[in-house]
């Protein structure tokens, strides 16, 4: 009982300290607002004073939106359709490993020839094209959001050989992974 009473007393004291701190903070904010209003003669000056903070807030929200879009991008990469859902689910779950057409075919229970024809007929692309595109999406995300060396990124997205990853990346993007990273990051910093 005494322990409970001691805990309640401690909690009450903590609450009182926090309340006093909040009141002090509120008083400081009101004082700052009064000073700001006193120094600004017009609504235009007030808008000029708060515009930089609003711009920072907007940039922050745009970054949050961009991050959400990158997270949801894999779902938009693959076409929808019941018949190929298993194929794309398998690719999504395993693109970071050394997989190919035969692995996907075995996983979904089709022969490689049948799966090739089915996927090409439904999407216009091959199974390997879809694996490649998913890996390139992952590569772009890692290049933008991490400082991992390119050879680690290649390994992380299922490439056994760094040179093969470089060739495929250059073929798809027209530049090397490091040059792409530098260009994209400089574009982001210019826009923010």
Secondary structure by P-SEA (a helix, b strand, c coil): caaaaaaaaaaaaaaaaaaaaaaaaaaaaaaaaaaaaaacccaaaaaaaaaaaaaaaaaaaaaaaaaaaaaacccccccccccaaaaaaaaaacccccccaaaaaaaacccaaaaaaaaaaaccccaaaaaaaaaaaaaaaaaacccccaaaaaaaaccccaaaaaaaaaaaccccaaaaaaaaaaaaaaac
